[in-house]
Amino acid sequence: MSINNAARKARHFTGPATLLSALFGGVVATPDVSAQDDVRNNSVTQRERPDYEPEGIASGPLSISPQISLGASADDNIFADDINPKSDYYLTIRPEIDIDYKLSNNALNFKAYFERDLHARFETEDTSSYGVQLDGKIEIDRLTRFGSSVRHGRRSEKRGSLGSSGSSAQPVEYDDTSVEGRLDKELGALRFMASGRARKVTYADTPGAGGV
């Protein structure tokens, strides 16, 4: 992919609009997956909005926060083609849910989202992605704590994004799965910490620009 393709201009002119918050309450739950932490590749609905953090549904130690976000974007070179650029507009729809369960010093959190981009002119560029994440924290005793996290997501790289291939005939999809754990132990004046992480990224077969 050429430098010009990577530097193509994308104009985003509307922000997300929360629909369900007035009925249920919601909280923005940006998936904590390193493959999409790069803000440059995040859609409008994935960007943090610290000024808007309404409360969800709470019952004892359980808290549920659903939300639906909408975003509209414009791209003046949707195919990342310097010779014959094409423009397009697309709508992003993103429902998500965040479930928290906290009891004493133990906690469990589940997050899930689904995101769909719908293009006005070129439906071949429509993409879908989703992600689920489960985090847990347990206090084994007063001096020992253990935490773990499991994440899985299906992502899409738009043409012209820094990680995509400029020769693909459609957006590139891939699965991203990771597991991590951490153990903290206090031994007198010392604190012992051990952690580990495993991650697997699998790209789907995508035809090239010539159909191969």
BELHUDA-V883750 format. One record per residue. PHI is phi in whole degrees, 0 to 359 (* if undefined). PSI is psi in whole degrees, 0 to 359 (none if undefined). OMEGA is omega in degrees with one decimal (999 if undefined). Layout:
# BELHUDA-V883750
phi = {PHI | PHI}
psi = {PSI | PSI}
omega = {OMEGA | OMEGA}
This chain:
# BELHUDA-V883750
phi = {* | 286 | 298 | 297 | 297 | 293 | 261 | 299 | 270 | 231 | 257 | 253 | 239 | 224 | 267 | 287 | 236 | 277 | 258 | 273 | 298 | 294 | 266 | 244 | 87 | 198 | 218 | 286 | 241 | 284 | 301 | 269 | 239 | 297 | 294 | 237 | 289 | 291 | 299 | 297 | 256 | 279 | 281 | 301 | 285 | 267 | 282 | 293 | 231 | 295 | 279 | 228 | 225 | 293 | 283 | 265 | 274 | 239 | 213 | 62 | 281 | 260 | 226 | 237 | 231 | 269 | 200 | 234 | 242 | 236 | 216 | 235 | 221 | 233 | 226 | 271 | 208 | 295 | 263 | 54 | 245 | 286 | 277 | 227 | 293 | 238 | 259 | 201 | 240 | 213 | 255 | 248 | 244 | 218 | 276 | 206 | 215 | 228 | 242 | 244 | 227 | 237 | 218 | 56 | 260 | 249 | 208 | 222 | 226 | 233 | 230 | 209 | 211 | 225 | 227 | 229 | 258 | 242 | 268 | 284 | 253 | 246 | 291 | 295 | 267 | 297 | 225 | 231 | 215 | 209 | 203 | 228 | 212 | 233 | 240 | 220 | 220 | 226 | 261 | 292 | 210 | 298 | 246 | 228 | 226 | 228 | 224 | 214 | 211 | 234 | 227 | 214 | 208 | 253 | 246 | 223 | 255 | 291 | 297 | 91 | 291 | 296 | 263 | 267 | 264 | 290 | 263 | 281 | 275 | 202 | 303 | 269 | 253 | 207 | 259 | 231 | 233 | 215 | 225 | 214 | 213 | 213 | 240 | 244 | 221 | 262 | 235 | 64 | 277 | 260 | 235 | 258 | 223 | 230 | 215 | 209 | 211 | 231 | 218 | 227 | 241 | 235 | 269 | 283 | 294 | 234 | 296 | 283 | 299 | 269 | 89 | 260}
psi = {132 | 163 | 324 | 321 | 317 | 333 | 16 | 153 | 135 | 123 | 120 | 119 | 2 | 147 | 177 | 151 | 122 | 130 | 318 | 349 | 326 | 334 | 316 | 338 | 157 | 166 | 142 | 122 | 88 | 121 | 131 | 71 | 125 | 334 | 341 | 19 | 341 | 113 | 334 | 333 | 4 | 142 | 170 | 325 | 347 | 350 | 140 | 144 | 80 | 343 | 355 | 98 | 65 | 156 | 151 | 199 | 124 | 138 | 101 | 231 | 356 | 134 | 129 | 128 | 97 | 157 | 148 | 130 | 146 | 142 | 148 | 139 | 158 | 142 | 123 | 4 | 70 | 332 | 4 | 46 | 114 | 337 | 315 | 72 | 141 | 139 | 157 | 161 | 148 | 151 | 135 | 125 | 130 | 96 | 146 | 164 | 145 | 119 | 124 | 139 | 114 | 130 | 114 | 238 | 13 | 151 | 150 | 134 | 135 | 132 | 144 | 147 | 159 | 136 | 135 | 128 | 125 | 117 | 146 | 322 | 313 | 96 | 343 | 341 | 0 | 138 | 155 | 143 | 158 | 164 | 145 | 148 | 134 | 121 | 142 | 148 | 130 | 139 | 106 | 313 | 187 | 336 | 2 | 128 | 145 | 138 | 148 | 162 | 137 | 130 | 143 | 140 | 150 | 120 | 166 | 136 | 117 | 154 | 137 | 349 | 156 | 336 | 358 | 167 | 125 | 350 | 3 | 149 | 354 | 167 | 145 | 130 | 148 | 154 | 139 | 115 | 136 | 150 | 135 | 156 | 156 | 135 | 127 | 132 | 128 | 128 | 89 | 237 | 353 | 151 | 122 | 134 | 130 | 137 | 158 | 154 | 138 | 140 | 141 | 128 | 125 | 121 | 138 | 152 | 126 | 126 | 147 | 178 | 334 | 7 | 7 | none}
omega = {-177.4 | 176.8 | 179.9 | 177.6 | -178.8 | -176.5 | -178.5 | -175.2 | 173.6 | -176.8 | 176.3 | -172.5 | 171.2 | 178.8 | -178.5 | 177.1 | -178.3 | -175.6 | -172.5 | -173.4 | -179.5 | -178.5 | -171.7 | -168.4 | -179.1 | 174.7 | -179.3 | -176.6 | -180.0 | -177.4 | -176.4 | -179.8 | -171.3 | -178.7 | -179.6 | 178.7 | -179.2 | -175.4 | -178.1 | -177.3 | 179.7 | 175.2 | -177.8 | -176.7 | -178.8 | -175.9 | -176.4 | 176.9 | -174.6 | -179.9 | -178.1 | -178.1 | 180.0 | -179.0 | 178.1 | 177.6 | -177.4 | 175.3 | -176.4 | -179.4 | -175.1 | 177.0 | -179.3 | -177.8 | 174.3 | 179.2 | 169.3 | 179.1 | 175.6 | 176.6 | 177.2 | -177.1 | 174.4 | -180.0 | -176.8 | 176.3 | -169.9 | -179.6 | -178.3 | -177.5 | -178.4 | -176.3 | -177.6 | -176.0 | 176.8 | 179.2 | 179.2 | 174.2 | 177.6 | 179.3 | 178.3 | 178.4 | -174.7 | 169.2 | 178.8 | 179.5 | -180.0 | -178.3 | 179.5 | 173.1 | -177.7 | -179.3 | -177.6 | -179.6 | 178.3 | -176.7 | 175.9 | -178.5 | 177.2 | 177.7 | 176.5 | 177.2 | 171.1 | -178.3 | -178.7 | 173.4 | -179.0 | -176.4 | -177.7 | -173.6 | -172.0 | -177.4 | 178.1 | -178.8 | 176.5 | -179.9 | 174.3 | 175.2 | 177.7 | 178.1 | 174.2 | -178.2 | 177.9 | 179.9 | 177.9 | 177.2 | -179.3 | 176.1 | -177.1 | 170.7 | -173.6 | -175.6 | -174.6 | 178.8 | 179.1 | 177.8 | 179.2 | -179.0 | 176.0 | -178.1 | 172.5 | 179.2 | 170.1 | -175.5 | 174.9 | 176.2 | 177.8 | 176.2 | -179.4 | 173.5 | -171.0 | -178.5 | -173.9 | 176.9 | -178.9 | -177.6 | -178.2 | -178.8 | 179.7 | 177.3 | -176.1 | 178.4 | 177.4 | 176.0 | -178.9 | -178.1 | 178.9 | 177.1 | 177.4 | 179.1 | -179.3 | 178.1 | 177.1 | -179.0 | 177.1 | 179.9 | -176.4 | 179.6 | -178.5 | 175.1 | -178.6 | 179.7 | 177.4 | -178.8 | 177.8 | -178.8 | 175.3 | -177.8 | 177.3 | 177.8 | -177.9 | -179.2 | 177.1 | 176.4 | -178.2 | 178.5 | 177.5 | -177.7 | 178.8 | 178.8 | -178.6 | 999}
